[in-house]
Amino acid sequence: MDVLVARIGKPHGIKGEVTVQLFTDAPEDRFDAGETFRVEGAKVPELTVAKARWNKDILIVAFEQVADRNAAETLRGAQLFIDTTGTEDDDDDSWYEHELVGLEARVDGAPVGRVTALRTMAVQDLLVVELTGGHEAFVPFVGSIVPEVNPDEGFVVIVPPAGLFDLNTPGSNQAPDDGDDAAPDLPGEAAPGDAPDTARVTAEGQARD
């Protein structure tokens, strides 16, 4: 099974490097030199990592197939996938994003919306829930707030703190930023941040492959 690992953002500098929006909790492993991804949304079918480095909390990647900024610009928005066929995982409390999307969100047994996506953030993972009122809410994917995930019966249970559905809406200061435009071409690097995994996350908010 192919799992989304990252989405390519804007070029960084003039040597073909790009920023990436991460959907993995192990960027140091996924973006080790020599790692190859299947690509969707660009003319090249595969990309191989030449090197990767951090600029603050944004990962900057150079690919063997990309020599300059013009080539890097053609990759903007492309998605990077890995094949997880044969990967062993004994954690029964972990979920792939595609297992979560479409599940009915319930509060006190009543439907309040549906899960439409999973956002992996530096601090914690968020379920994106389209509420019956028409707007989206961002729900921390932790056991105390999402105590039950039941894909067989098609629902997740949410125990929202007071005001959660009002605060975590697009346009508020609680809404997450994908980081695509948050990586200025500035000198200097910093240590990696904690980047959870969209590929597989636990109900306690701990992401894993």
N, C-alpha and C positions, 0 to 999 in steps of 0.2 A: 504494500500500500504506500502510495506517495503521500508525504506529509509536508505541508508548507513550513518552511524554516525562516524565510525572510522575504521582504519586499524591498526592491532597490529604490532608493530615493534620488536626490540630486547629485550631480558630479561634485567632487571635492578637489579643488586644485586643477592643475593642467596635465597631470600625468596619468589620467584615466581612473583615478580612485573614485569611489562612490560611497555615499552614506547608505545604510540599510536599516530598515525597521525590522527588529528582531521578533521572531515567534518561537524562540528556543531558550531554554534555561542553561544551555551549555554552548555559548558562542565560541569559547576558546577551542572546543573540540570540533564544532561544526565548521568553523572558519579557519581551521588549521591549514597551513600551506599544503597544497596537493588535493584537498577535498574538492569533489566535483558535484555540481547541482544540475538537475534538469530544470530548464527555463521555460516559463510560459509568459507570453506578452512581449517577446523580443525576437529578432530574426535568428539569433544564435540559439541552437538547441541545448547547449551545455555551457557552463562556465566553471572554470577551475581556479581556485583561490591561489594567488601568488603570495599575498601577505595580507595581514589584517592588523589594525591598530585602533586605539581608542582616542577620541578627541572629546574630553570630558566624558559624558555618558552616551556618546554616539559612536557606534562602530563604523570605522572607515575601512573599506575593502578594496584591494587591487586584484583584478583577475588577469590570468595569463592571456586571455583573448582580447583584452581591452588596453590599447596603447596610449590613448589621449582623451582629452575632454570631450571632443566631438563624438567619439565612439561611446564614451560613458553616457552622454546625453541620450543616446538611442535606447539605453537600458532603463530609463526612468519608468518606474511603475511595474517593471517585470517582477515576476514571482519566482522564488527559488525553492525547489522541492528536493527531498531525499526519499529514497525507497526504504521503508521500514520493514519490508517482508522478512520474516524470520527473526525479527527482534523479539527477545523474550522480555516479558514484564509480568511480575507476579503480584503487582499491587492492584487489588480489586477495587480500590477507591480512586482510581485514576481514569481520566476520560479524554478521548480525542474531541477536538472541537466539533467535528461533524456529528458526533454522538449527542452533543448538547443543542446544536442549532435545530430549531423547530419544536423543542419541548415546551409544553404549556407551563407557564409560571403560576404557582398557586400560593395564596396567602390564606391561612386558616381554612383550607379546603376549597376556596373559591378561586376561579381563574382570574388573573389580573393582566395577562399578556402572554407573549411568547419570547423565548430566547432566540435572538437573531445573530449573535456573534459572541466571541470571546476575545477580550482585549488583554494582552499580557503587558503589564506595567512594571516599573522598577520596584514599586513598593508591594503591590499585590495584584492578583489577577481580577478582572472584572467581567461579569456576565452582562452583555447588552440585552436588555429586555424591552421589546416594543409593547408598551402598555395599551390597554383597551381604549384609553383616551386619545391615542395617536402619537404620543411622543415617546422618546426612548429614555430609559433609566439605566444607570450603571450600578450594578449590584456587586459588592465585594464577594469574590468566590472563596469564602471561608466557611468552615463548618458551623460556626455560630449563626451565620446569616443564611446559608444554603445547607441546611442539615440533611436534605435528602435529594438525591438525583436518581430518577427511576426511568431510564430510557425504554425499558420493556413496556411500561404502562404510559410512557409519553409525557412525563411531567417532572418538574423540579419544585421543591418546597422552599419558599423564601420566608424568613422571619425578619422583616425589615425594621431597623431602628426607626424611631419617630422621625419623620421628615425625609427619609431616604429617597422616596420616589419624587419628592419635590426638589431636593437638592441636586441629585445626580441626573441632570437633564442637559442636553446640548445647549451651549451658550452660557452655562453657569461656570463658576470657578472650580467646580468639581469635575467638569467634563475632561476626559483624558485627551492628551495630545499624542499623535502617532510619532512625533519627532521628525517627520519628513523635512519640515522647514526650520527645524530647531538646531541645525548643525551649521553654524557659520564657519566660513573658511578662515579659521583663526589658527595661529601657531600654537604648538604645545599639545601635550597629551596628558591624560589622566588615567588612573587605574580603572579597570572595568567596573561597571555597576552591576547590580543584581538583575538579570534579565530573564524572567520566567518563560515557560515554553507553551506556546499555543498547541503544539503537537499533542501534549499529554499533560494534564494538570490534575491535582488531587482536590478533593472537596475541602481540604484544609488550606488551600491556597498555595501549596507547594508544588511547583511545576517540575515535570520530569519528562524524559523522552519515552 
